[in-house]
Amino acid sequence: MVTSAQWAHINYDEKLDLIIVGEWMPITTFLQTENGTFEPALMEGLEKTDGWYYNVTKADMDDDGDDDFIVGNLGLNYKYKASPEHPFQVHSADFDKNGKQDIVLSYFEEGEVYPIRGRSCSVEQIPELDSKFPTFESFGDSDLQDIYGDQLNNALHLSAYTFASYYIENIDGKSFQLHELPKLAQVSSINTILAEDFDKDGHKDLLIAGNLFTSEIETPRNDAGVGLFLKGNGKGDFTPITATQSGFYAPFDVKNMKVIKTGNKSNILVGNNDHYLQLIEYN
């Protein structure tokens, strides 16, 4: 259930350590051992950070001499919601015994867990539910346990506790503090992040873009992002600069960005899924 992970490295105590993110996993650190291998380590401040992460970038955002991290998550403007108290969940098993894995997504409401998909889509996936719940009312009055029963106990079970994108402040290489990016950065998924001093004021800034155009049939796509310039102040704070002010506009299904040189000019190359490349010049 975990897609390809993204990673960044940090040098601490003259060793190469890693921080890794991906879907359905927490922000995870791996410390390099004396023999050069890597072992997972639980770092203070990264507990309960399981989410749907698409990118991680390192940069010294608070000018204290060490590398901080910026992670791009699903965002806070999507149909799916998650919190440590009420995680977004997935169960996967062969519920209808047809030799294929079924996926059941669920959410919390007033302390109970309910399936994301309604009766029509659930019955299409697992036909036996049609006779078990003959009406929409009977299905709607049932929680996840009522519908899928004891099969949930043996199913693969994963939870997401947050869909926010974060600036992660590096305290001492062994502990971190999470800071949610500004609200304008949470309107969609962040798939790619550039950290540079774009406005040449001596402090690192962020350039973010993303969106998620593919989704299940009942769920609208995550497409509110148009790209965003986040001006840094060297203290870990960011001011959103809109597209009309910055000139940076990337409204498609963005998967990656790179800074490239063409002659004496610097440009942002934007890679869009199922769409043309964009080349954005900046001064």
NORTA-V657834 format. One record per backbone hydrogen bond with DSSP energy under -0.5 kcal/mol. NH is the residue of the N-H (numbers start at 1). CO is the residue of the C=O. Records with the same first field share a line. If there is no record, write none. Layout:
NH=CO ; CO
This chain:
3=1
6=21
8=19
10=17
12=10 ; 15
15=12
17=10 ; 15
18=30
19=8
20=28
21=6
24=51
25=22 ; 51
28=20 ; 26
29=41
30=18
31=39
33=37
36=33
39=31
41=29
43=41
44=174
46=43
49=46
51=25
53=22 ; 51
54=72
55=72
57=70
59=68
61=59
68=59
69=168
70=57
71=166
72=55
73=71
75=163
76=186
77=186
83=86
88=160
89=106
90=158
91=104
92=156
93=102
95=93
97=94
102=93
104=91
105=103
106=89
107=114
109=112
112=109
114=107
116=105
122=118
123=119
124=120
125=121
126=122
129=126
130=127
131=128
132=128
133=129
139=135
140=136
141=137
142=139
144=113
147=143
148=144
149=145
151=148
152=149
153=150
154=150 ; 151
155=152
156=92
158=90
160=88
161=50
162=50
166=71
167=179
168=69 ; 166
169=167 ; 177
171=169 ; 175
172=175
173=175
176=44
177=169
179=167
181=165
185=182
186=183
187=184
190=73
191=189 ; 209
192=209
194=207
196=194 ; 205
198=196
200=197
205=196
206=230
207=194
208=228
209=192
211=189
212=222
219=216
220=218
222=212
223=221
228=208
229=241
230=206 ; 228
231=229 ; 239
233=237
236=61
239=231
240=238
241=229
242=240
245=242
246=242
247=243
249=247
250=226
254=210 ; 252
255=271
256=271
258=269
260=258 ; 267
262=265
265=262
266=282
267=260
268=280
269=258 ; 267
270=268 ; 278
271=256 ; 269
272=270
273=253
275=272
278=270
280=268
281=279
282=266
